[in-house]
Amino acid sequence: MDYIEILILVLSFIFLLGLGVPIAWTLGLSGLITILVSVESISAFTTMAQQMATGLDSFTMLAIPFFILAGEIMNRGGIARRLIDFAKTLVGSMPGGLAYVNIFAAMLFGAIAGSAVAAASAIGSILGPRMEKEGYSKEFSAAVNITASTTGLIIPPSNILIIYSLASGGVSIAALFIAGYVPGLIIGLLLMGVAAFWAKRKNFAVGERSSLSEVFSTFVKAFPSLLLLIIVIGGIIAGIFTATEAAAIAVVYTLILGFYYKEVSTRDLPDILMESVTTTSIVMLLIATSISMSWVMSYENIPQDISAALLALSDSKIVILLTINLILLFVGTFMDMTPAVLIFTPIFLPIVTELGIDPVHFGIMMVLNLCIGLCTPPVGTLLFVGVGVAGTTIEKVIKPLLPLFLAMIIALMLITFFPQLTLWLPRMFGF
């Protein structure tokens, strides 16, 4: 077995990353360097460009810019504040109530917006000052916000699950969306458990219990936002429209909602569109270079070589899954989720399917694993966003982050070794 291509790919990737080259360019250049070993230069350049272009030529992928635009509208449209008010009436009176509110609101907002970064920014900027005022440290508030925001990538709609569906060769998006609910709830509950322990230890203030009328009032105000979940997910499950059509409907609905709440005006639209275009261009460049690198790996038989090496390591499903989890945890510390999913799905999916693992289960496991990487240095996007919003430093956040990080690892192990937690809901709906 010849590992020269793997060696060239890995070394060039590490070298370019070490030089500070942006991850999208690093992916494309390391793939190009690898293919130049066995293909003449003109053909190599032409093929790489062709793979980047054809890789983006997908109707399903149109859902990504639509969901990004919908998330940007939500971020400006007062939805986060209404969800926070609703969450506060439900759990705000418990010990460490504002930490619960942060987690619960992040789950709701992430589920509607489908963006962890949008959730961290919106929820953190509103709840951070409130938590600090009631005696919570900036560092603990930031740690809760950072980890809770990852639930938006597991609970649908989720752009990263759409990308996994594309990388896997057509795993049902509807099945992946439904499968994400229970794992997302498990993460939220475990984070709440850590928050409760921390609140009791630090003796944080307890809020006043809300009356039924207050709960009902905040629910009514938040209901139009929550209705989006029913429209989008319900429509996909019922087969009324595709994920792409659902994303377009989400844009129209959130725009109407923004105008209805009087939080968005026509003067805001150019800025909203510009932010969405900027984010979409970054994501699409990452996807294009990741797809070209995946093609290079396939051309050089790298996935088959890695599969053979892993299967030769052990025939135990537990050992293989632990090994894959460790690799993905390592990868997640320095690589963004989008390229990680596009590159490693073709490598690991054949291995796990040979072991009898459902592709839907593996998709949720993989995304949850990479979510942890978003909370860790040196490239953790959520870590930097959460720290920036809270006005603190990474060094100070690490200590309160560790127990929450451990809770996410426990959630990962539960999802990995108890597949029924992920699969029972899709099977109940016939997927």
C-alpha positions as CSV (number, residue, x, y, z in Angstrom):
1,M,0.0,0.0,0.0
2,D,1.5,3.4,-1.1
3,Y,1.1,6.2,1.4
4,I,3.1,8.8,-0.6
5,E,-0.1,10.8,-1.7
6,I,-1.4,10.8,1.9
7,L,2.0,12.1,3.1
8,I,2.1,14.9,0.5
9,L,-1.5,15.9,1.2
10,V,-1.0,16.0,5.0
11,L,2.4,17.7,5.0
12,S,1.4,20.4,2.4
13,F,-1.8,21.1,4.3
14,I,0.0,21.5,7.7
15,F,2.7,23.6,6.0
16,L,0.2,26.0,4.4
17,L,-1.9,26.2,7.6
18,G,1.2,26.9,9.6
19,L,2.0,29.8,7.2
20,G,-1.3,31.3,8.1
21,V,-2.9,30.7,4.7
22,P,-6.8,30.8,4.9
23,I,-8.3,27.4,5.3
24,A,-10.2,27.6,2.0
25,W,-7.0,28.3,0.0
26,T,-5.1,25.7,2.1
27,L,-7.6,23.0,1.1
28,G,-7.4,23.9,-2.6
29,L,-3.7,24.3,-2.8
30,S,-2.8,21.1,-0.8
31,G,-5.2,19.2,-3.1
32,L,-3.5,20.7,-6.2
33,I,0.0,19.9,-4.9
34,T,-1.1,16.3,-4.4
35,I,-2.6,15.8,-7.8
36,L,0.4,17.4,-9.5
37,V,2.5,14.4,-8.4
38,S,0.6,12.1,-10.8
39,V,-1.0,14.5,-13.4
40,E,0.6,17.0,-15.7
41,S,0.1,20.7,-14.7
42,I,-2.4,21.9,-17.3
43,S,-4.7,18.9,-16.7
44,A,-4.3,19.3,-12.9
45,F,-5.3,23.0,-12.9
46,T,-8.2,22.4,-15.3
47,T,-9.5,19.4,-13.4
48,M,-9.4,21.3,-10.0
49,A,-11.2,24.3,-11.4
50,Q,-13.8,22.0,-13.0
51,Q,-14.4,20.1,-9.8
52,M,-14.9,23.3,-7.9
53,A,-17.4,24.6,-10.4
54,T,-19.4,21.3,-10.8
55,G,-19.3,20.7,-7.0
56,L,-21.4,23.8,-6.4
57,D,-23.8,23.0,-9.2
58,S,-26.5,21.5,-7.0
59,F,-30.1,22.5,-6.5
60,T,-30.0,21.2,-2.9
61,M,-27.1,23.5,-2.1
62,L,-29.3,26.5,-2.9
63,A,-30.8,25.9,0.6
64,I,-27.6,27.2,2.2
65,P,-27.6,30.8,1.0
66,F,-31.4,31.0,1.7
67,F,-31.0,29.7,5.2
68,I,-28.0,32.1,5.7
69,L,-30.2,35.0,4.6
70,A,-33.1,33.9,6.8
71,G,-30.7,33.7,9.8
72,E,-29.4,37.2,9.1
73,I,-33.0,38.6,9.0
74,M,-33.8,36.8,12.3
75,N,-30.7,38.2,13.9
76,R,-31.9,41.7,13.1
77,G,-35.6,41.1,13.6
78,G,-36.1,40.9,17.3
79,I,-36.7,37.2,17.4
80,A,-33.8,36.5,19.9
81,R,-35.3,38.9,22.4
82,R,-38.7,37.4,22.3
83,L,-37.4,33.9,22.6
84,I,-35.3,34.9,25.6
85,D,-38.3,36.5,27.3
86,F,-40.3,33.3,26.7
87,A,-37.4,31.1,28.0
88,K,-37.1,33.3,31.1
89,T,-40.7,32.8,32.2
90,L,-40.2,29.0,31.9
91,V,-36.9,28.4,33.6
92,G,-35.7,31.8,35.0
93,S,-36.9,31.1,38.5
94,M,-34.6,28.0,38.9
95,P,-31.2,28.2,40.6
96,G,-28.9,29.5,37.9
97,G,-32.0,30.4,36.0
98,L,-30.3,32.9,33.6
99,A,-27.8,30.2,32.5
100,Y,-30.9,27.9,31.8
101,V,-32.4,30.8,29.9
102,N,-29.2,31.1,27.8
103,I,-29.2,27.4,27.0
104,F,-32.9,27.2,26.3
105,A,-33.0,30.4,24.2
106,A,-30.0,29.2,22.2
107,M,-31.7,25.9,21.5
108,L,-34.8,27.7,20.3
109,F,-33.0,30.4,18.3
110,G,-30.5,27.9,16.8
111,A,-33.4,25.7,15.8
112,I,-35.1,28.6,14.0
113,A,-32.0,30.3,12.5
114,G,-29.9,27.1,11.9
115,S,-26.7,29.1,12.8
116,A,-24.5,28.6,15.8
117,V,-22.7,31.9,15.2
118,A,-25.9,33.9,14.9
119,A,-27.2,32.3,18.1
120,A,-24.0,33.1,20.0
121,S,-24.0,36.7,18.8
122,A,-27.7,37.4,19.3
123,I,-28.2,35.5,22.6
124,G,-24.9,36.5,24.1
125,S,-25.3,40.2,23.4
126,I,-28.7,40.3,25.1
127,L,-28.2,38.0,28.0
128,G,-24.6,38.7,28.8
129,P,-25.2,42.1,30.5
130,R,-28.3,40.7,32.3
131,M,-26.2,37.7,33.7
132,E,-23.4,40.0,34.8
133,K,-25.8,42.3,36.5
134,E,-27.2,39.3,38.6
135,G,-23.7,38.2,39.7
136,Y,-22.7,35.8,37.0
137,S,-19.1,36.2,35.8
138,K,-18.4,37.2,32.2
139,E,-16.4,34.1,31.8
140,F,-19.1,31.7,32.9
141,S,-21.7,33.6,30.8
142,A,-19.5,33.3,27.8
143,A,-18.8,29.6,28.4
144,V,-22.5,28.8,28.6
145,N,-23.3,30.9,25.5
146,I,-20.5,29.2,23.5
147,T,-21.5,25.6,24.2
148,A,-25.2,26.2,24.1
149,S,-25.0,27.7,20.6
150,T,-23.8,24.5,19.1
151,T,-27.3,23.0,19.6
152,G,-28.5,25.0,16.6
153,L,-26.3,22.9,14.3
154,I,-27.9,19.7,15.6
155,I,-31.5,20.8,16.0
156,P,-32.9,21.4,12.5
157,P,-32.9,23.2,10.2
158,S,-29.2,23.0,9.9
159,N,-26.9,23.9,7.0
160,I,-24.2,21.5,8.1
161,L,-26.7,18.5,7.9
162,I,-27.5,19.6,4.4
163,I,-23.8,19.5,3.5
164,Y,-23.5,16.1,5.1
165,S,-26.4,14.8,2.9
166,L,-24.5,16.0,-0.2
167,A,-21.2,14.6,0.9
168,S,-22.8,11.2,1.8
169,G,-24.3,10.7,-1.6
170,G,-27.9,11.4,-0.8
171,V,-28.8,10.5,2.8
172,S,-32.3,11.9,3.4
173,I,-32.2,15.5,4.6
174,A,-35.6,15.0,6.2
175,A,-34.3,12.0,8.2
176,L,-31.3,13.9,9.3
177,F,-33.4,16.8,10.4
178,I,-35.7,14.7,12.5
179,A,-32.8,12.7,13.9
180,G,-31.2,15.9,15.3
181,Y,-34.0,16.7,17.8
182,V,-33.2,14.1,20.5
183,P,-29.4,14.6,20.4
184,G,-29.9,18.4,20.5
185,L,-32.1,18.0,23.6
186,I,-29.6,15.7,25.3
187,I,-26.8,18.3,24.8
188,G,-29.1,21.0,26.2
189,L,-30.1,19.0,29.3
190,L,-26.5,18.0,30.1
191,L,-25.4,21.6,29.8
192,M,-28.2,22.6,32.1
193,G,-27.0,20.0,34.6
194,V,-23.6,21.6,34.6
195,A,-25.1,25.1,34.9
196,A,-27.2,23.9,37.9
197,F,-24.2,22.5,39.7
198,W,-22.2,25.6,39.0
199,A,-25.0,27.9,40.2
200,K,-25.4,25.9,43.4
201,R,-21.7,26.0,44.1
202,K,-21.4,29.8,43.3
203,N,-24.8,30.6,45.0
204,F,-26.1,32.6,42.0
205,A,-29.3,34.6,42.4
206,V,-32.7,33.0,41.8
207,G,-35.2,34.9,39.8
208,E,-38.9,35.4,40.6
209,R,-41.4,32.8,39.5
210,S,-43.4,33.9,36.5
211,S,-47.2,33.7,36.6
212,L,-49.2,31.7,34.1
213,S,-50.4,34.9,32.5
214,E,-46.7,36.0,32.0
215,V,-45.8,32.7,30.5
216,F,-48.8,32.9,28.1
217,S,-48.0,36.5,27.2
218,T,-44.4,35.8,26.3
219,F,-45.4,32.6,24.4
220,V,-47.9,34.6,22.3
221,K,-45.2,37.1,21.4
222,A,-42.7,34.3,20.6
223,F,-45.2,32.1,18.8
224,P,-44.9,33.6,15.3
225,S,-41.1,32.9,15.5
226,L,-41.7,29.4,16.8
227,L,-44.2,28.8,14.0
228,L,-41.4,28.9,11.5
229,L,-40.2,25.5,12.9
230,I,-43.5,23.9,12.2
231,I,-43.7,25.4,8.7
232,V,-40.2,24.5,7.6
233,I,-39.7,21.1,9.3
234,G,-43.4,20.1,9.0
235,G,-43.4,20.9,5.3
236,I,-40.2,18.9,4.6
237,I,-41.4,15.9,6.6
238,A,-44.8,15.9,4.9
239,G,-43.2,16.1,1.5
240,I,-44.9,19.4,0.7
241,F,-41.6,21.0,-0.3
242,T,-37.9,20.2,-0.5
243,A,-35.2,21.6,1.9
244,T,-34.3,24.2,-0.7
245,E,-37.9,25.4,-1.1
246,A,-38.3,25.4,2.7
247,A,-35.3,27.7,2.9
248,A,-36.8,30.1,0.4
249,I,-40.1,30.0,2.4
250,A,-38.1,30.7,5.6
251,V,-36.6,33.9,4.0
252,V,-40.1,35.2,3.0
253,Y,-41.6,34.3,6.4
254,T,-38.8,35.9,8.5
255,L,-38.9,39.0,6.3
256,I,-42.6,39.4,6.9
257,L,-42.0,38.7,10.6
258,G,-39.3,41.4,10.8
259,F,-41.6,43.9,9.3
260,Y,-44.5,42.8,11.6
261,Y,-42.3,43.2,14.7
262,K,-41.1,46.6,13.2
263,E,-37.5,45.5,13.9
264,V,-36.6,45.5,10.2
265,S,-37.2,48.2,7.6
266,T,-36.5,48.6,3.9
267,R,-33.4,50.7,4.8
268,D,-32.0,47.6,6.6
269,L,-32.3,45.3,3.6
270,P,-29.1,46.4,1.8
271,D,-27.0,45.7,4.9
272,I,-28.8,42.4,5.5
273,L,-28.2,41.3,1.9
274,M,-24.6,42.4,2.0
275,E,-23.9,40.4,5.2
276,S,-25.6,37.4,3.8
277,V,-23.7,37.6,0.5
278,T,-20.4,37.9,2.4
279,T,-21.2,34.9,4.6
280,T,-22.4,32.9,1.6
281,S,-19.3,33.6,-0.5
282,I,-17.1,32.4,2.4
283,V,-19.1,29.2,2.9
284,M,-19.3,28.5,-0.9
285,L,-15.6,28.9,-1.4
286,L,-15.0,26.5,1.5
287,I,-17.4,24.0,-0.1
288,A,-15.8,24.4,-3.5
289,T,-12.2,23.8,-2.4
290,S,-13.3,21.0,0.0
291,I,-15.1,19.2,-2.9
292,S,-12.0,19.6,-5.1
293,M,-9.8,18.2,-2.3
294,S,-12.2,15.3,-1.8
295,W,-12.0,14.5,-5.5
296,V,-8.2,14.5,-5.3
297,M,-8.3,12.1,-2.4
298,S,-10.7,9.8,-4.3
299,Y,-8.5,9.9,-7.4
300,E,-5.5,8.9,-5.4
301,N,-7.4,6.2,-3.5
302,I,-6.7,7.8,-0.2
303,P,-10.1,7.0,1.4
304,Q,-9.6,3.3,0.5
305,D,-6.1,3.3,2.0
306,I,-7.3,4.9,5.2
307,S,-10.3,2.6,5.4
308,A,-8.0,-0.4,5.0
309,A,-5.7,0.9,7.7
310,L,-8.5,1.5,10.2
311,L,-10.2,-1.9,9.5
312,A,-6.8,-3.6,9.9
313,L,-6.5,-1.8,13.3
314,S,-9.4,-3.7,14.8
315,D,-12.6,-5.5,13.8
316,S,-14.4,-4.1,16.9
317,K,-17.1,-1.6,16.3
318,I,-16.4,0.2,19.6
319,V,-12.7,0.6,18.8
320,I,-13.3,1.9,15.3
321,L,-15.9,4.4,16.5
322,L,-13.7,5.6,19.3
323,T,-10.8,6.0,16.8
324,I,-13.0,7.9,14.4
325,N,-14.3,10.2,17.2
326,L,-10.7,10.9,18.3
327,I,-9.7,11.8,14.8
328,L,-12.7,14.1,14.3
329,L,-12.1,15.7,17.7
330,F,-8.6,16.5,16.6
331,V,-9.6,17.7,13.2
332,G,-12.3,19.9,14.7
333,T,-9.7,21.9,16.6
334,F,-8.1,23.3,13.5
335,M,-10.6,22.8,10.6
336,D,-14.0,24.4,10.0
337,M,-17.0,22.1,10.0
338,T,-17.9,22.5,6.3
339,P,-14.6,21.2,4.9
340,A,-14.3,18.6,7.6
341,V,-17.7,17.1,6.7
342,L,-17.0,17.2,3.0
343,I,-13.5,15.7,3.3
344,F,-14.0,13.1,6.0
345,T,-17.5,11.8,5.2
346,P,-16.3,9.9,2.0
347,I,-13.4,8.5,4.1
348,F,-15.3,7.3,7.2
349,L,-18.9,6.6,5.9
350,P,-17.8,3.4,3.9
351,I,-16.1,2.1,7.1
352,V,-19.0,2.6,9.4
353,T,-21.6,1.3,6.9
354,E,-19.5,-1.9,6.6
355,L,-19.8,-2.1,10.4
356,G,-23.5,-1.9,10.1
357,I,-23.9,1.7,11.3
358,D,-26.8,3.7,9.9
359,P,-25.6,6.7,7.8
360,V,-28.1,9.0,9.5
361,H,-26.8,8.0,12.9
362,F,-23.2,8.6,11.7
363,G,-24.1,12.0,10.3
364,I,-25.5,13.2,13.6
365,M,-22.5,11.7,15.5
366,M,-20.1,13.4,13.1
367,V,-21.7,16.9,13.3
368,L,-21.9,16.7,17.1
369,N,-18.2,15.7,17.2
370,L,-17.2,18.7,15.1
371,C,-19.5,21.0,17.1
372,I,-17.1,20.5,20.0
373,G,-14.3,21.7,17.8
374,L,-16.1,25.0,17.4
375,C,-15.6,25.6,21.2
376,T,-11.9,24.8,21.3
377,P,-8.8,26.8,20.3
378,P,-7.0,27.5,18.0
379,V,-9.7,27.8,15.3
380,G,-12.9,27.6,17.4
381,T,-15.3,30.0,15.7
382,L,-17.8,30.0,18.5
383,L,-15.1,30.4,21.1
384,F,-13.9,33.7,19.4
385,V,-17.5,35.0,18.9
386,G,-18.6,34.2,22.5
387,V,-15.5,35.7,24.0
388,G,-15.8,38.8,21.8
389,V,-19.5,39.3,22.7
390,A,-18.7,38.9,26.4
391,G,-15.8,41.2,26.3
392,T,-13.4,38.8,28.0
393,T,-10.4,36.6,27.0
394,I,-10.0,33.0,25.9
395,E,-7.6,32.3,28.8
396,K,-10.2,33.3,31.4
397,V,-13.0,31.4,29.7
398,I,-11.2,28.0,29.6
399,K,-11.8,27.1,33.2
400,P,-15.6,27.5,33.3
401,L,-15.7,26.0,29.8
402,L,-14.1,22.7,30.8
403,P,-17.1,21.2,32.6
404,L,-19.4,22.2,29.8
405,F,-17.0,20.8,27.3
406,L,-17.0,17.5,29.3
407,A,-20.8,17.5,29.2
408,M,-20.6,17.7,25.4
409,I,-18.2,14.8,25.3
410,I,-20.6,12.7,27.4
411,A,-23.4,13.6,25.0
412,L,-21.2,12.5,22.1
413,M,-20.5,9.1,23.7
414,L,-24.2,8.6,24.4
415,I,-25.1,9.4,20.8
416,T,-22.2,7.2,19.4
417,F,-22.9,4.1,21.4
418,F,-26.7,4.3,21.7
419,P,-27.9,4.7,18.1
420,Q,-31.6,4.4,19.1
421,L,-31.4,7.8,20.6
422,T,-30.8,9.2,17.1
423,L,-32.8,6.8,15.0
424,W,-36.1,6.1,16.8
425,L,-37.7,9.4,15.8
426,P,-36.8,9.1,12.0
427,R,-38.1,5.5,12.1
428,M,-41.3,6.6,13.8
429,F,-41.9,8.9,10.8
430,G,-41.1,6.2,8.4
431,F,-37.5,7.2,7.3
